[in-house]
Amino acid sequence: MRRLVVLSTAPRAEDAEFLARELVDRRLAACVNILPALTSIYRWRGEVERTEEVLMVVKTTEDRFEAVREAIVKGHPYDVPEVIAVEVTLGHAPYLAWLDEGVS
């Protein structure tokens, strides 16, 4: 089973917590960490923007990625939310087993 860490930003902690609870309640993610006080610099519609955001670090499996992506996009306040997955190639075996159980 391939495991993923999915990264997504949100404009406010309340938005991130809503999405995190949705993902964990639906067993799409075993855990979502919410990190505060992130500053993003990016280009949007031809302008360079600066936004204060929070970061969500979602632990899931590859077979749940599409459902995670859909849930984030559906519940997100941004027009184009970040949903980027990174494969977990190594990890602490008991933690990985817990992750697998959390999304099954």
Number of C-alpha atoms within 10 A of each C-alpha: 7 11 22 22 21 23 17 20 24 24 16 15 18 11 15 26 16 13 22 24 14 17 24 19 13 15 17 25 29 22 21 22 14 17 14 16 11 13 12 13 10 11 10 9 6 7 8 9 11 12 11 14 18 22 22 24 19 25 27 31 25 17 14 16 21 11 15 25 19 12 17 23 17 13 14 20 13 13 8 8 16 17 17 14 20 12 13 14 8 8 10 7 9 9 10 17 11 12 19 18 12 19 20 12
